[in-house]
Each structure stands twice: as C-alpha cells, then as structure tokens.
Amino acid sequence: CVRVCPYGGVEVIEKIAHFTDFCNLCGACVAACTFDAIIVEAKPLEEVDLSQWSGVWVIAEHSDGHLRPGTIELLGEGRRLADALQTKLESVILGDKVAGLAQEILTYGADNVFLVENPILKHYRTGPYADVLVGLLNQHKPEIVLLSATSQGRDLAPRVAARIRSGLTADCTGLEVGSSDLLAGGAGTDSQLAGLSEQQVGRLLVQTRPAFGGNLMATILCPAARPQMASVRPGVMKKAQKTEPSGTITPVAVNLDERTVAAKILEVIRQEEDSGVSLQDAQVIVTGGRGLGKPENFKLIRELAEVLGGAIGASRATVDAGWIPAYHQVGQTGKTVQPKLYIACGVSGAVQHLAGMQASEVIIAINKDPNAPIFDIATYGVVGDLFEILPALTEKLREQRTS
C-alpha cells in the first residue's frame, strides 16, 4: 500500500500502516492491499455537501507533444460554462515533460493548470492516471469535470467516476448550465430536483447525448453526486481561441512505482491516414459511401481529396464491408467532424452518419437518388452518376491549380 500511493499518504510504523495528512482518499491502497485491511467508507449520495464543490475542470489529452483537438474544444466549452457559473476554469495535464503544454493550455483561457509530471505517466495507462486524478478530485472538489470521448477518455472516465461515486454522461454532444426555465416540464424532473434550491438547480450541468441509435436526444442531470462528469464527443464543440495567458500553473508532486502498474507499453505503432491528413483536423473531407460499388473505386475519393488537400472519409457501410480502414469512418460510431467543406459521394445519409458531419460549414452531396436523406442537410446537392461527376470535377480542379 505504501508503494502504490501517489501522494505519500501511507507510511508503515512498527509494521502497521498509518495514513498521513497527504492522504486524499484516491483509493489506490485499497485495491493494492492483499489482506482487505483498508476500507474507504464513502458517504451516501444524499449526504454530499454540494456547496463544497466548485469550478470547472478539463482533463487534457496530448499526443506527440501536441494538445489533442478535443482538448482545445473542451477548453472553449469549459470557459463558457465557467463564465456562466462565475467560477474558475482549471485543467489537469498528466505526462512526462509536458510543462510547455501546460503553458499552452493557459493561452486557451484556463485560470489554472495542475501539472503532473512523472516518467511513468509518459504514455497513458489506466491505473496510474486514475489514481492520480481521483486524488486530485477528492482534494480540490471541482463541480464539473469534462473529458474527451476518445479511446483514452472513454477508458479513464468510468474508472474515475466509479471510484469517486459520481455520475457520468458519456459521449455528450451538448452542455448547458441549468435553470428553472430550461428544466421545467422534463419527465421526472420534479422528483429528481426535489429538495434543491433554485441556486443549486442553476448550477446543474444539463448534459445532452444521442440515444437509441441517434433517433432521440437524451437530457441527463446529476443532482445528487459531485463532481458532474461528462465525456464530450470530439468535433462537436468549437475550439477555444488563443488569448494572452493570465492563469497560473500548479505543479503536483506524485510518487509512482512502475512495479505497481499492471500494463506495460512495449512499443507504440501508429497507423497513418492514407492521405496524410488527419480526419478530425482536416478543413476539407471527401467521403465515400456504398454508392461507390466496390473498394477499388475509392481511388476516385482519394484523387479528389488529394487535389483539394483534404482527408478521406467513409461511411460505416464501407468500413463494415472491409473496403477501407476503420479510422476513416465518419458518424456516430466513427469520428465526428466539422470541416469547412464536406463532400459526400454515394452516401445515402443514415441518421448515424449525419450525426457525425452535419456541423460542417458547407456540405456537398453527390448521389443518383434524389430522395436520399443526405440532400435534406446538404448546402448543395448534385443528383447524378458519381462515376461521371468525380473524374470531371477532379480534372477541372487540377486545371485550375496549374493555370
């Protein structure tokens, strides 16, 4: 138990473990104790003092020395929520030699960044990341915690929520601050909010996420437990704009032992995008659907994406058929994107696909079926044979580039 505590909260005196003032109930020692000698008794949910919790936190993600786009989006959304609640926006970044990224987070409007540096945190692993984050949450008590709904966030968020006995809404597409007007009339609202003052209702996080295959939008509240946790789908929020930094960086010292970490990372192998352009970062995306007929015809999509300097997207049907790797998939079960230009070729427009791209600034749909649902949201629609249209469009664009 001494070895696994990130904060030095346990010491052994005459063969008996004692808790120090540095213990913040992260629970790492409970899982490590082979004798079941340590028990953390949490208060029932109804006894949580909501007044002790304040602030909005964004858990930052980074890769190859850069903040991930979803984190920058959350900083913008977190700033909006923090201003509405008249509280601080703070962020937590874990890693090794990431002080420069902590400084960058301040330029996106954070009031404070908790900087946790340790060689063991260089690559994401569930155990040490969860231990450190749970300790910070128990110590500082933010009322709202936001994570990206990436593979990392979807792994970390439920582990942390279970440890601190809080609620978690996964894969959100909308966040708002509660109000009596906003919440009035919702199913079950009266019973859920009974006993809360108008001020407490005003500090609730109203979390919206798609449900039942995207056929309805669910509104979820967490009135009793704290913090209110949500993972947010990347690509649905606007990115924060850089400003002159005015916040602070708070270094956090942790004691981690590699011997206590169950997972060992032997090698990191990256599968690159075919076009060399990241789908979620691209300003232009050309997407192919089942209308292409066969996988070889994706060359038409690649040629158009290349001449436009864009990325290649795909519908779920083409990915399931094995025509193209899964990292190209756009939609509810793929990636959510919002480029300046989205060209859908042979994509019918299932509701799951629309959920992942309908926030694009300009949508051009090319489909031979005039009744395809994609035309309902398209800025421009072309009814015709994509095998005639795409080569002609690509050639015309090439001529313009060389002229």
N, C-alpha and C positions, 0 to 999 in steps of 0.2 A: 504493500500500500504506500510505503514511503517513496518507492521508485516511480510510481505512476502519477503521483500528484504533480500537476503542472505548476502549482503555486507555492510549493513548500509548506503545505498546510498540515502535514503529518510528521511527527517525529517519535522515535522509539526511546523510551526511558525505562530502564530495567525490564526490558523485554515486553513492555506494554506500549501500545500505540496511543499517542495523545494528539489531540488536534490543537493547532496553533491559531493565532489571530489571523493568519493568512488564509485559513480555510474559507472558501466561498461556496461550499455545497455543490461543486461541479459533479460529484458522484463517481469520479474515476476510481477512487479507492474501493467503493462498494463492489464494482464489477471485478476488481483485481483480487479481493480478499477470498482466499480458498476456504476459509473457515466460517463464512457467513457471520462474521463478528461485528460488521459495521452495518448499521441500518440508518437510513435517512428518512425521517418521517415528515412528509410534506403536509401542509395544512389543507383541509378540504377546500374546494374551489370557492365555496361561498364565503370563506374567511379571508380571501385575498384582499388586502387593502389597496384599492385601485389608486388612491392618492399618492402612494409611494412610487408609482411608475410614471415616468415622463421622458419625452424625447423620441425621435425617430432615428432608427439605425439602418444603415445599408451595409450588408456583408459583401465586401468587394471580392471579385474574382479577377485573376490575371493569368496571362499565358505569354511565354516568350518575351518577358519584360514589358508587356503592354496590358493596360486595363482592358477587359473584355467589353464589347459594345453594350451588353445587357447591364453591366455595372454603371456605365455612363448614363444609360436611360433611367436606372433606378435613382441615381443621384438627382436627376432633374425632377422625377416624380416625388422623391423624398423631400426635396426642397419645397415643393408646392404644398405637401401635406404638413411639413413642419411650420411653414408660414401660417397656414390656416389654423393650426393649433397653438401658434405663438410659443413654439418650443425650439429646441436645438435640433439640427441635423448632424448626426455623427456617423462615422463609418468605421468598420473594422477591416484591417487587411492583415492576413497571415501569410508568411512565406520566409524566404531567406534573401537578405539583401534587397529589400523592397522599399527602402526609405524614399527613394526617388518617386515611386508610385504613390506613396502616402502624400508627398508634396503635390503630385498631380491631382489627387483627389480634392485637395483644398481649392484648386483652381476651378473645380466644378461646383463650388458653393458650400462645401461641408464646413461646419463650425469647428469640428474636432475630428481627428483620426486616431484611433487606437492602433498603434503599430506593434505587431507581434512578430519578432524575427527570431528564427531558430533554424539551423540546418535541417532538422527533422521535418520542418514544415515547408521545405522547398517544393515538393510535389504534394498534391492533395491526397490525403488518406483519411478515411472517415474517423478513425479512433482519435488521433491527436487533435485534429481540427475540432471535433465535437467536444472533447474535454476542455480545450482552451476556451471555446466560445460559450459553453454552458457556464463556466466560471465567471466570465465577463458579464454575462446576462444577469446572473444572480447577484453580482456585486453592484452593478450600475443601474439595473432595472429600467430599461427603456420600455415605453408603452407600445411601440410599433417596431417590428423587425422585418426588413424586406430582403429577399434573396432572389437571384435569377433562377428561373425554372430550366436550368441547364442540367446536364447529367450530374454535375457536381452539386448544384443546388437541390436537385430532387433527391439526392442521396443524403445530404447533410441536414436539410430542414426537418424531415420527420424524426431523425435521430435526436436532434436537439429539442424539438417540441415534446417528444415523449419524456425526455429526461427532466425538463422543467415543468411538465404537466400543463402545457398550454395548448391552445387550438392552433391549427394550421390550415390555411386555404391554399391549395396547390394550383398552379397554372392560371393565375389570375390574368384577366385582360383589362380590368378597370378597378381603380381605387378612389374612394372619396371619403371625406370626413362626414360623420353622421350629423343629422339634425332632425328635429321633430317633424319637420315638413317632409324630409326625404324618406323617413322611415314610416310615416303614417300609412296605415292601410295594408302593410305587408302581412302575409299569412303567418300567424304565430307570433307576431311582433309584440302584442300586449303581454303575453305570458313571459316572453324572453326578457323584456325590459322592465318587468315589474320590480319595483324597489330601487331603480336607478333614478338619480336626479336628472333634471334637464341638462345640467352641466356635464354629467357623466355620459349621457346619450350623445352630447355634442362632441365627445372625444372618442367615440367608437369609430373603428375603421370599417367602412362599408366595402366589402370585397365582392367583386363580380367575376364569375368564371363560366365558361360554357359547360353545359351538361347534356347528357343523352345525345352524344354524337354531334354536339353543336346546335341541336334543334331548339334549345331554350337556354336562357342565361339565368344562372342562379345567383342570388344575392345572399351573402353569408356574413354573419356577425359573430363576435366573440365577446359577449357582455361580461362574463364572469372571470375568466383567466387572463393573466398577463405574462409575457407580452402578447400582443396580437400579431401573429406571424403570417406572412404571405409570401409565396414564391410567385414571381411575375414572369409571364411568357416574354422572352426577348423579342424585340422587334415591334411591340405594340405601343410603346411609350416613346415620346420624343426625347432625344438625347439632351443632356444638360449642355449649356453653352459655357465656355470658359470665361472666367472673370478674374479680376485681381484677387489673389488669395488673401484672406484675412483671418483664417482659423488657426488652430494650434494642432500640434502632433503630440500625442501622449504615448511614449514608449511603455510597453508592458513586458516585464521580465517573466519568463516561464522556464521551468525545469522539466525537460523531456528526456526520456531514455529510449533509445532505439530498441532495446531488448523488450520493451513492453508493447511495441507496435506489431500487431498480428500480420499485417500485409507488408510485403517488401517489393519495392519497384525495381525491377531488374533493367528495364530498358523502355524508352519511350519512342514509339514508331508512329510517325504522322502520315496519314493518307491525304495527299494533296488534292485540291479541287482540280478537275480536268482542265478548266480554263485558266487556272492560276488566280482566279478572282474569288474571294470568299463570298458565299451566297448572301450572308446577313450584312456584309459591308458594302455590297455592290449597289451602285446607283442605277444600273440597268440590268434587268434579268429577262432572259428569253427562256420560256418554259414549254416543254413538250408533253403532250398527253397521248392517250390511246389512239387518237386520230392519226398518229404517225404510222401506224400499221405494223411496224417491226422495228427492232432495236437499231438496225443499220441506218434507219432514216433520221436518227438523232444527229447525224452529220450535218443536216440542214440547220438544226438548232445551234450546233457548235459554230458553224460558219457565220451565222448571223450574230451570235454573241461575240465572236472574235472581232468582226468588223465594227461593232458598237462598243467594244471594250467592256463588255458585260459578263455576267455569270450565267451558268446554265442551271435551270430549274427543271423539275419533273413532277408529274402528278403521282399520287400514291399507286394508281393502277400500273404505271410503267415500272415503278420500283418493285412492286409485288411480283410483276412478271419477269423480273430479272434483267430488264433492258438497260438499267443504269444504276449505279451505286446509290445506297440509301441517303448519303449525305447531300444529295441533290434535291431531296423531296421537300416540297412546299405544302404546307397545310397544317391542320390541327395536330396530326401525329408526326409532322415533319418540322420544318422551320417556318417561323413567322417572319415575314419580310415587309419592308415598306420603301422600296426604291422610288426614284423619280420616274422611271419608266418600266412598266411590266408588260411584256408581250406574251400572251398565252396562245399557243399554237396547237390546235387539235385537242384543247382542254374543254370538256363539257361544262365544268363549273359546279361540281358537287359542293354541298354546303361545307364539308370539311376542308376542301381546298380553298374556298372563298375566305374562310376564317383566317387563313394564313397569309393572304395577299391583298385583301380588299382595302387596306390602308395605303396602298401605293398611290402616288400623286396622279399618274396617268396610266391607264390600263388600255391596251390594245388587244382585242380578241380576234383571232382568225379561226373560223370554223365553218364547215359547209352546212351545218344545221342551223337555220335561222332561229330556231326555238331553244337553242342551248342556253342554260341559265347564266352562263358567263356573260352574255350580252346584257343582262339586267344591271350589271355594275360596271360595264366597260365604258370608258370615255369615248373610244372609237371602236366600231365593230366592222369587220370585213367578212362578209358571207361569201365563201369561195373555197377553191381547192388549194390547200396549203402547199401542195407539191408544185403548183404553178406560182403561187404568190411569194413564197420564201426565197426561191432562187432569184426571182426578178428583183425583189427588194434588196437582197444581199448584193447583187451585182450593181444596182443603182447606187447604193451607199458606197461601194468600193470606188465607183467612178467619181463620186463627189469628193472622196478623200484624196484621190490622186490628182484631181483637177486644180 
